Amino acid sequence: MFHTLMAEAASGGGVNFDNPLILGPLAAFVFAIFVSEVVVPGKTYRREVDENARLRDLVEQVIPLAESMTATAQEMVTATSRVTDVMDRVVTTLADPRREG
């Protein structure tokens, strides 16, 4: 019986969408997609959109702050490097026995 149905489905040299053997599984696939699709209520969607807008605003505020913190950290590294160089010179000068005074 199954071989006869398959032969009917393949007859004509092409796919015949009027045949229930083709149309049935295709309809079942489309139905399964619609049943498994998650439908979000309007309130939930608006809440998500509002939350995304708030997060976008926060990100726009955080990025300049992070850039400022990076610039400040670079300045602190430069200042620390200069202080370290001066302290090395002080230690070297104090350890030098030929200093005057």
C-alpha positions in Angstrom: 0.0 0.0 0.0 2.8 2.4 0.9 4.7 1.7 -2.3 1.5 2.5 -4.3 1.1 5.8 -2.5 4.7 6.7 -3.0 4.5 5.9 -6.7 1.4 8.1 -7.0 3.2 10.9 -5.3 6.2 10.6 -7.7 4.1 10.2 -10.9 4.2 13.0 -13.4 7.9 13.6 -13.1 7.6 16.4 -10.6 6.2 17.3 -7.2 2.4 17.6 -7.2 1.2 19.7 -4.3 -2.4 18.7 -4.9 -1.4 15.2 -3.7 -2.3 14.6 -0.1 1.0 12.7 0.4 2.8 15.9 -0.2 0.3 18.4 1.2 -0.3 16.5 4.4 3.2 16.5 5.8 3.7 20.1 4.6 0.6 21.2 6.4 1.7 19.3 9.5 5.0 21.1 9.4 3.4 24.5 9.1 1.0 23.7 11.9 3.8 22.5 14.2 5.6 25.8 13.6 2.6 27.9 14.5 1.8 25.8 17.5 5.4 25.9 18.8 5.9 29.6 18.1 6.0 31.7 21.3 3.5 34.6 21.2 4.4 37.5 23.4 1.6 39.7 24.7 1.6 43.4 23.9 2.4 44.4 27.5 5.4 42.1 27.6 6.7 43.4 24.3 6.3 47.0 25.4 8.1 46.3 28.6 11.0 44.7 26.7 11.2 47.7 24.4 11.2 50.1 27.3 13.8 48.1 29.2 16.0 48.0 26.1 15.7 51.8 25.8 16.7 52.3 29.4 19.6 50.0 29.0 20.7 51.8 25.9 20.5 55.1 27.8 22.7 53.6 30.6 25.2 52.3 28.1 25.4 55.8 26.5 26.2 57.2 30.0 28.7 54.5 31.0 30.8 54.7 27.9 32.0 58.3 28.4 32.6 57.5 32.1 34.7 54.5 31.2 36.7 56.6 28.7 37.3 59.2 31.4 38.4 56.5 33.9 40.8 55.1 31.3 42.3 58.5 30.7 42.6 59.1 34.4 44.3 55.7 34.9 46.8 56.5 32.1 47.6 59.8 33.8 48.1 58.0 37.1 50.4 55.5 35.5 52.4 58.4 34.0 52.6 60.2 37.4 53.5 57.0 39.2 56.3 56.3 36.7 57.6 59.9 37.2 57.5 59.5 41.0 59.3 56.1 40.8 62.0 57.7 38.6 62.5 60.5 41.1 62.6 58.1 44.1 65.2 55.9 42.3 67.3 59.1 41.8 66.9 60.0 45.5 67.9 56.5 46.6 70.9 56.6 44.2 71.9 60.0 45.4 71.7 59.1 49.1 73.7 55.9 48.5 76.5 57.8 46.7 79.4 58.3 49.2 80.8 61.3 47.2 78.0 63.6 47.8 78.9 67.0 49.1 77.7 68.2 52.4 
